[in-house]
Amino acid sequence: MSALVLGTLLLAAALLLAPGPVDAARRLAALDRPGAASRTRSRPERPDPWREAGGWDELAACLRAGLSLDRAVRAVAESAPPATAAALTRVADLVALGADPAAAWAPALDEPTTARLARAARRSARSGAAVAEVATAVAADVRAEAAEAVAARAERAGVLVAGPLGLCFLPAFLALGIAPVVIGLASPLLERT
């Protein structure tokens, strides 16, 4: 009878310990394969929404401080990611040349990080609203969307963690909690026969 209990305990220990080292060994083996590091670097970088919102706040601050639109846009372009900087630089060049606001903001419509500001700035040129207010509103929208995305990822992580925890703890509970009780209750019955 003690061999059955010992076997149950060894099985429970194997179930608890086996997934960790096996997964770790697979991950280490994957890193040793040629080209594994280049595959992880080839993914396109997602723009940082907090940095984007900070850039639009910087644009609003520059405009409120009295800088012209082209100089304010250039100031923001200096600290922006390369694709965003290129679009903003084209906008600044067109504004400095005296282009119509709709035409000046057209290059920024093609870049995803500047498209929202470009649409709002084109509308503000028609309505006469200040671009600084538009930039502040766009920054607030970007921050709100980023906060919602972070909250959604956190909620999803909580759900995804429950599965592996259940897979790890349920066998251990059965092996260490239920099996000894069943064996203890069954042993007097088995001894009588």
C-alpha positions as CSV (number, residue, x, y, z in Angstrom):
1,M,0.0,0.0,0.0
2,S,2.9,2.4,0.7
3,A,4.2,1.8,-2.8
4,L,0.9,3.2,-4.2
5,V,1.2,6.3,-2.0
6,L,4.8,6.8,-3.0
7,G,4.0,6.3,-6.7
8,T,1.2,8.9,-6.4
9,L,3.5,11.4,-4.7
10,L,6.2,10.9,-7.4
11,L,3.6,11.3,-10.1
12,A,2.4,14.6,-8.6
13,A,6.0,15.8,-8.3
14,A,6.7,14.9,-11.9
15,L,3.5,16.7,-13.1
16,L,4.5,19.8,-11.1
17,L,8.1,20.0,-12.1
18,A,8.2,18.6,-15.7
19,P,6.6,21.5,-17.7
20,G,9.0,24.2,-16.4
21,P,12.3,22.6,-17.4
22,V,11.0,21.2,-20.7
23,D,9.7,24.6,-21.8
24,A,12.9,26.3,-20.6
25,A,15.0,23.7,-22.6
26,R,12.8,24.4,-25.7
27,R,13.3,28.1,-25.4
28,L,17.1,27.8,-25.0
29,A,17.3,25.4,-28.0
30,A,15.3,27.9,-30.1
31,L,17.8,30.7,-29.2
32,D,20.7,28.5,-30.4
33,R,19.2,28.1,-33.9
34,P,20.7,30.2,-36.6
35,G,18.5,33.1,-37.5
36,A,16.4,33.1,-34.3
37,A,17.6,36.5,-33.2
38,S,17.1,38.0,-36.7
39,R,13.4,36.8,-36.7
40,T,12.7,38.7,-33.5
41,R,14.4,41.9,-34.7
42,S,12.6,41.9,-38.1
43,R,9.2,42.6,-36.5
44,P,8.1,46.2,-37.1
45,E,8.1,48.4,-34.1
46,R,4.7,49.7,-32.9
47,P,4.6,53.4,-32.2
48,D,4.6,54.3,-28.6
49,P,1.3,56.0,-27.9
50,W,2.6,57.9,-24.9
51,R,5.5,59.3,-26.9
52,E,3.0,60.3,-29.7
53,A,0.7,62.0,-27.2
54,G,3.7,63.8,-25.7
55,G,4.7,65.1,-29.1
56,W,1.3,66.5,-29.7
57,D,1.4,68.2,-26.3
58,E,4.8,69.6,-27.3
59,L,3.3,71.0,-30.5
60,A,0.5,72.6,-28.6
61,A,2.9,74.1,-26.1
62,C,5.1,75.5,-28.9
63,L,2.1,77.1,-30.7
64,R,0.8,78.6,-27.4
65,A,4.3,80.0,-26.8
66,G,4.1,81.9,-30.1
67,L,6.1,79.8,-32.5
68,S,4.8,79.8,-36.1
69,L,3.2,76.6,-37.2
70,D,6.1,75.5,-39.4
71,R,8.7,76.0,-36.6
72,A,6.5,74.3,-34.0
73,V,6.0,71.3,-36.4
74,R,9.8,71.1,-37.0
75,A,10.5,71.2,-33.2
76,V,8.2,68.2,-32.8
77,A,9.7,66.4,-35.8
78,E,13.1,66.5,-34.2
79,S,12.1,64.2,-31.4
80,A,9.6,62.0,-33.4
81,P,10.2,58.5,-34.8
82,P,11.7,58.6,-38.3
83,A,8.5,58.0,-40.3
84,T,6.6,60.6,-38.2
85,A,9.5,63.1,-38.5
86,A,9.5,62.8,-42.3
87,A,5.8,63.5,-42.6
88,L,6.0,66.4,-40.2
89,T,9.0,67.8,-42.0
90,R,7.1,67.8,-45.3
91,V,4.2,69.5,-43.5
92,A,6.5,72.2,-42.1
93,D,8.1,72.7,-45.5
94,L,4.7,73.2,-47.2
95,V,3.5,75.5,-44.4
96,A,6.7,77.6,-44.7
97,L,6.1,77.9,-48.4
98,G,2.6,79.2,-47.8
99,A,0.6,76.3,-49.0
100,D,-3.1,75.9,-48.3
101,P,-3.6,74.1,-45.0
102,A,-5.4,71.3,-46.7
103,A,-2.5,70.8,-49.1
104,A,0.1,71.3,-46.4
105,W,-1.3,68.6,-44.1
106,A,-1.8,66.1,-46.9
107,P,1.6,64.4,-46.5
108,A,0.8,63.7,-42.9
109,L,-2.4,61.8,-43.8
110,D,-0.3,58.9,-45.2
111,E,1.5,58.3,-41.9
112,P,-0.7,56.5,-39.3
113,T,0.8,58.4,-36.3
114,T,0.1,61.8,-37.9
115,A,-3.1,61.1,-39.7
116,R,-5.4,62.0,-36.8
117,L,-3.7,65.3,-36.2
118,A,-3.6,66.1,-39.9
119,R,-7.4,65.5,-40.3
120,A,-8.1,67.6,-37.3
121,A,-5.7,70.4,-38.4
122,R,-7.3,70.5,-41.8
123,R,-10.7,70.9,-40.2
124,S,-9.4,73.6,-37.9
125,A,-8.0,75.5,-40.8
126,R,-11.5,75.6,-42.3
127,S,-13.3,76.5,-39.1
128,G,-10.6,78.8,-37.7
129,A,-10.0,76.9,-34.6
130,A,-6.5,77.0,-33.1
131,V,-4.2,74.1,-34.0
132,A,-2.9,74.1,-30.4
133,E,-6.3,73.1,-29.1
134,V,-6.6,70.5,-31.8
135,A,-3.2,69.0,-30.9
136,T,-4.2,68.9,-27.2
137,A,-7.4,67.1,-28.0
138,V,-5.6,64.6,-30.2
139,A,-3.0,64.0,-27.4
140,A,-5.9,63.4,-24.9
141,D,-7.5,60.9,-27.4
142,V,-4.3,59.0,-27.9
143,R,-3.7,58.7,-24.2
144,A,-7.3,57.5,-23.6
145,E,-6.9,54.8,-26.3
146,A,-3.6,53.8,-24.9
147,A,-5.0,53.5,-21.4
148,E,-7.9,51.4,-22.6
149,A,-5.5,49.1,-24.5
150,V,-3.3,48.6,-21.4
151,A,-6.4,47.8,-19.3
152,A,-7.6,45.3,-21.9
153,R,-4.2,43.6,-22.1
154,A,-4.1,43.4,-18.3
155,E,-7.6,41.8,-18.1
156,R,-6.7,39.4,-20.9
157,A,-3.5,38.4,-19.0
158,G,-5.6,37.6,-15.9
159,V,-7.7,35.3,-17.9
160,L,-4.8,33.6,-19.7
161,V,-3.0,33.0,-16.4
162,A,-5.9,31.0,-15.0
163,G,-5.5,28.2,-17.5
164,P,-1.9,27.2,-16.8
165,L,-2.5,27.6,-13.0
166,G,-5.4,25.3,-13.2
167,L,-3.4,22.8,-15.2
168,C,-0.6,22.9,-12.6
169,F,-2.6,23.0,-9.4
170,L,-5.4,20.6,-10.3
171,P,-3.2,17.5,-10.7
172,A,-1.3,18.4,-7.6
173,F,-4.6,18.9,-5.6
174,L,-5.8,15.5,-6.8
175,A,-2.5,13.8,-6.1
176,L,-1.8,15.4,-2.7
177,G,-5.3,16.2,-1.5
178,I,-7.8,13.7,-2.9
179,A,-5.7,10.6,-3.6
180,P,-4.4,10.1,0.0
181,V,-8.0,10.5,1.4
182,V,-9.3,7.9,-1.1
183,I,-6.4,5.6,-0.4
184,G,-6.9,6.0,3.3
185,L,-10.6,5.2,3.1
186,A,-10.1,2.4,0.7
187,S,-7.2,0.7,2.6
188,P,-9.4,-0.8,5.4
189,L,-11.8,-2.2,2.7
190,L,-8.9,-3.7,0.8
191,E,-7.4,-5.3,4.0
192,R,-10.7,-7.1,4.8
193,T,-10.8,-8.9,1.5
